[in-house]
Amino acid sequence: MEDSNETTFSPNTIQAVIKHGWKDTRTKANAQALQLSAEFFRLFTIEAIHRASEEAERSTGSSEHDIQVEHLEKILTQLMLDF
């Protein structure tokens, strides 16, 4: 069951983004594929935030931390391999 307060990506936004990679402009994605892609991007984003947060905590040695670009850069390679 989906929580109505849960933040997600709009399937229309996902379609607009992935459409840039399609060579044939007639290519279409059905609603179910767009919904699944939106869920994938939501989970990917959450995982990136969690890993970057852990990296920020390790690098500062404190539980009070802000995620910076360098934290995302450090986790990006492994994140991409995992997904």
PyMOL commands that place a pseudoatom at each C-alpha (Angstrom):
pseudoatom trace, name=CA, resn=MET, resi=1, chain=A, elem=C, hetatm=0, pos=[0.000, 0.000, 0.000]
pseudoatom trace, name=CA, resn=GLU, resi=2, chain=A, elem=C, hetatm=0, pos=[1.390, 3.394, -0.976]
pseudoatom trace, name=CA, resn=ASP, resi=3, chain=A, elem=C, hetatm=0, pos=[1.643, 6.239, 1.529]
pseudoatom trace, name=CA, resn=SER, resi=4, chain=A, elem=C, hetatm=0, pos=[-0.036, 9.334, 0.039]
pseudoatom trace, name=CA, resn=ASN, resi=5, chain=A, elem=C, hetatm=0, pos=[2.559, 11.571, 1.763]
pseudoatom trace, name=CA, resn=GLU, resi=6, chain=A, elem=C, hetatm=0, pos=[5.466, 9.736, 0.128]
pseudoatom trace, name=CA, resn=THR, resi=7, chain=A, elem=C, hetatm=0, pos=[7.519, 11.846, -2.249]
pseudoatom trace, name=CA, resn=THR, resi=8, chain=A, elem=C, hetatm=0, pos=[8.028, 10.379, -5.690]
pseudoatom trace, name=CA, resn=PHE, resi=9, chain=A, elem=C, hetatm=0, pos=[8.841, 11.341, -9.251]
pseudoatom trace, name=CA, resn=SER, resi=10, chain=A, elem=C, hetatm=0, pos=[6.068, 12.136, -11.684]
pseudoatom trace, name=CA, resn=PRO, resi=11, chain=A, elem=C, hetatm=0, pos=[5.771, 9.581, -14.486]
pseudoatom trace, name=CA, resn=ASN, resi=12, chain=A, elem=C, hetatm=0, pos=[5.517, 12.530, -16.908]
pseudoatom trace, name=CA, resn=THR, resi=13, chain=A, elem=C, hetatm=0, pos=[8.846, 13.847, -15.657]
pseudoatom trace, name=CA, resn=ILE, resi=14, chain=A, elem=C, hetatm=0, pos=[10.414, 10.411, -16.032]
pseudoatom trace, name=CA, resn=GLN, resi=15, chain=A, elem=C, hetatm=0, pos=[9.084, 10.148, -19.584]
pseudoatom trace, name=CA, resn=ALA, resi=16, chain=A, elem=C, hetatm=0, pos=[10.494, 13.567, -20.469]
pseudoatom trace, name=CA, resn=VAL, resi=17, chain=A, elem=C, hetatm=0, pos=[13.920, 12.619, -19.086]
pseudoatom trace, name=CA, resn=ILE, resi=18, chain=A, elem=C, hetatm=0, pos=[14.239, 9.208, -20.725]
pseudoatom trace, name=CA, resn=LYS, resi=19, chain=A, elem=C, hetatm=0, pos=[12.787, 10.471, -23.998]
pseudoatom trace, name=CA, resn=HIS, resi=20, chain=A, elem=C, hetatm=0, pos=[16.058, 12.350, -24.568]
pseudoatom trace, name=CA, resn=GLY, resi=21, chain=A, elem=C, hetatm=0, pos=[17.829, 9.009, -24.934]
pseudoatom trace, name=CA, resn=TRP, resi=22, chain=A, elem=C, hetatm=0, pos=[15.449, 7.608, -27.531]
pseudoatom trace, name=CA, resn=LYS, resi=23, chain=A, elem=C, hetatm=0, pos=[16.677, 7.824, -31.122]
pseudoatom trace, name=CA, resn=ASP, resi=24, chain=A, elem=C, hetatm=0, pos=[13.250, 7.238, -32.660]
pseudoatom trace, name=CA, resn=THR, resi=25, chain=A, elem=C, hetatm=0, pos=[10.864, 10.035, -31.644]
pseudoatom trace, name=CA, resn=ARG, resi=26, chain=A, elem=C, hetatm=0, pos=[7.918, 7.663, -32.125]
pseudoatom trace, name=CA, resn=THR, resi=27, chain=A, elem=C, hetatm=0, pos=[9.107, 5.477, -29.236]
pseudoatom trace, name=CA, resn=LYS, resi=28, chain=A, elem=C, hetatm=0, pos=[6.587, 5.379, -26.391]
pseudoatom trace, name=CA, resn=ALA, resi=29, chain=A, elem=C, hetatm=0, pos=[6.542, 3.985, -22.852]
pseudoatom trace, name=CA, resn=ASN, resi=30, chain=A, elem=C, hetatm=0, pos=[3.339, 2.654, -21.353]
pseudoatom trace, name=CA, resn=ALA, resi=31, chain=A, elem=C, hetatm=0, pos=[1.983, 3.947, -18.046]
pseudoatom trace, name=CA, resn=GLN, resi=32, chain=A, elem=C, hetatm=0, pos=[3.089, 0.865, -16.113]
pseudoatom trace, name=CA, resn=ALA, resi=33, chain=A, elem=C, hetatm=0, pos=[6.692, 1.172, -17.343]
pseudoatom trace, name=CA, resn=LEU, resi=34, chain=A, elem=C, hetatm=0, pos=[6.754, 4.858, -16.414]
pseudoatom trace, name=CA, resn=GLN, resi=35, chain=A, elem=C, hetatm=0, pos=[5.349, 4.120, -12.940]
pseudoatom trace, name=CA, resn=LEU, resi=36, chain=A, elem=C, hetatm=0, pos=[7.963, 1.410, -12.396]
pseudoatom trace, name=CA, resn=SER, resi=37, chain=A, elem=C, hetatm=0, pos=[10.732, 3.744, -13.586]
pseudoatom trace, name=CA, resn=ALA, resi=38, chain=A, elem=C, hetatm=0, pos=[9.516, 6.458, -11.205]
pseudoatom trace, name=CA, resn=GLU, resi=39, chain=A, elem=C, hetatm=0, pos=[9.680, 3.969, -8.326]
pseudoatom trace, name=CA, resn=PHE, resi=40, chain=A, elem=C, hetatm=0, pos=[13.190, 2.908, -9.353]
pseudoatom trace, name=CA, resn=PHE, resi=41, chain=A, elem=C, hetatm=0, pos=[14.400, 6.524, -9.388]
pseudoatom trace, name=CA, resn=ARG, resi=42, chain=A, elem=C, hetatm=0, pos=[12.762, 7.139, -6.000]
pseudoatom trace, name=CA, resn=LEU, resi=43, chain=A, elem=C, hetatm=0, pos=[14.571, 4.164, -4.454]
pseudoatom trace, name=CA, resn=PHE, resi=44, chain=A, elem=C, hetatm=0, pos=[17.841, 5.123, -6.157]
pseudoatom trace, name=CA, resn=THR, resi=45, chain=A, elem=C, hetatm=0, pos=[17.599, 8.663, -4.750]
pseudoatom trace, name=CA, resn=ILE, resi=46, chain=A, elem=C, hetatm=0, pos=[16.818, 7.434, -1.235]
pseudoatom trace, name=CA, resn=GLU, resi=47, chain=A, elem=C, hetatm=0, pos=[19.783, 5.044, -1.337]
pseudoatom trace, name=CA, resn=ALA, resi=48, chain=A, elem=C, hetatm=0, pos=[22.085, 7.829, -2.587]
pseudoatom trace, name=CA, resn=ILE, resi=49, chain=A, elem=C, hetatm=0, pos=[20.987, 10.093, 0.264]
pseudoatom trace, name=CA, resn=HIS, resi=50, chain=A, elem=C, hetatm=0, pos=[21.514, 7.364, 2.881]
pseudoatom trace, name=CA, resn=ARG, resi=51, chain=A, elem=C, hetatm=0, pos=[24.974, 6.484, 1.601]
pseudoatom trace, name=CA, resn=ALA, resi=52, chain=A, elem=C, hetatm=0, pos=[26.038, 10.124, 1.284]
pseudoatom trace, name=CA, resn=SER, resi=53, chain=A, elem=C, hetatm=0, pos=[24.766, 10.767, 4.818]
pseudoatom trace, name=CA, resn=GLU, resi=54, chain=A, elem=C, hetatm=0, pos=[26.832, 7.872, 6.151]
pseudoatom trace, name=CA, resn=GLU, resi=55, chain=A, elem=C, hetatm=0, pos=[29.873, 9.165, 4.260]
pseudoatom trace, name=CA, resn=ALA, resi=56, chain=A, elem=C, hetatm=0, pos=[29.359, 12.650, 5.718]
pseudoatom trace, name=CA, resn=GLU, resi=57, chain=A, elem=C, hetatm=0, pos=[29.156, 11.157, 9.211]
pseudoatom trace, name=CA, resn=ARG, resi=58, chain=A, elem=C, hetatm=0, pos=[32.368, 9.150, 8.669]
pseudoatom trace, name=CA, resn=SER, resi=59, chain=A, elem=C, hetatm=0, pos=[34.272, 12.126, 7.301]
pseudoatom trace, name=CA, resn=THR, resi=60, chain=A, elem=C, hetatm=0, pos=[33.201, 14.560, 10.036]
pseudoatom trace, name=CA, resn=GLY, resi=61, chain=A, elem=C, hetatm=0, pos=[33.088, 12.088, 12.917]
pseudoatom trace, name=CA, resn=SER, resi=62, chain=A, elem=C, hetatm=0, pos=[29.853, 13.646, 14.089]
pseudoatom trace, name=CA, resn=SER, resi=63, chain=A, elem=C, hetatm=0, pos=[26.204, 12.684, 13.812]
pseudoatom trace, name=CA, resn=GLU, resi=64, chain=A, elem=C, hetatm=0, pos=[25.450, 16.344, 13.025]
pseudoatom trace, name=CA, resn=HIS, resi=65, chain=A, elem=C, hetatm=0, pos=[26.391, 16.736, 9.373]
pseudoatom trace, name=CA, resn=ASP, resi=66, chain=A, elem=C, hetatm=0, pos=[25.365, 18.205, 6.046]
pseudoatom trace, name=CA, resn=ILE, resi=67, chain=A, elem=C, hetatm=0, pos=[25.693, 16.228, 2.849]
pseudoatom trace, name=CA, resn=GLN, resi=68, chain=A, elem=C, hetatm=0, pos=[28.101, 17.939, 0.467]
pseudoatom trace, name=CA, resn=VAL, resi=69, chain=A, elem=C, hetatm=0, pos=[28.930, 17.249, -3.177]
pseudoatom trace, name=CA, resn=GLU, resi=70, chain=A, elem=C, hetatm=0, pos=[32.143, 15.479, -2.180]
pseudoatom trace, name=CA, resn=HIS, resi=71, chain=A, elem=C, hetatm=0, pos=[30.126, 12.958, -0.136]
pseudoatom trace, name=CA, resn=LEU, resi=72, chain=A, elem=C, hetatm=0, pos=[28.007, 12.134, -3.171]
pseudoatom trace, name=CA, resn=GLU, resi=73, chain=A, elem=C, hetatm=0, pos=[31.116, 11.867, -5.343]
pseudoatom trace, name=CA, resn=LYS, resi=74, chain=A, elem=C, hetatm=0, pos=[32.658, 9.352, -2.933]
pseudoatom trace, name=CA, resn=ILE, resi=75, chain=A, elem=C, hetatm=0, pos=[29.647, 7.025, -2.944]
pseudoatom trace, name=CA, resn=LEU, resi=76, chain=A, elem=C, hetatm=0, pos=[28.653, 7.382, -6.595]
pseudoatom trace, name=CA, resn=THR, resi=77, chain=A, elem=C, hetatm=0, pos=[30.894, 4.700, -8.119]
pseudoatom trace, name=CA, resn=GLN, resi=78, chain=A, elem=C, hetatm=0, pos=[29.752, 1.929, -5.783]
pseudoatom trace, name=CA, resn=LEU, resi=79, chain=A, elem=C, hetatm=0, pos=[26.143, 3.093, -5.952]
pseudoatom trace, name=CA, resn=MET, resi=80, chain=A, elem=C, hetatm=0, pos=[26.150, 2.830, -9.741]
pseudoatom trace, name=CA, resn=LEU, resi=81, chain=A, elem=C, hetatm=0, pos=[27.720, -0.634, -9.575]
pseudoatom trace, name=CA, resn=ASP, resi=82, chain=A, elem=C, hetatm=0, pos=[25.108, -1.776, -7.047]
pseudoatom trace, name=CA, resn=PHE, resi=83, chain=A, elem=C, hetatm=0, pos=[22.195, -0.544, -9.152]
for i in range(1, 83): cmd.bond("trace and resi %d" % i, "trace and resi %d" % (i + 1))
show_as sticks, trace
zoom trace
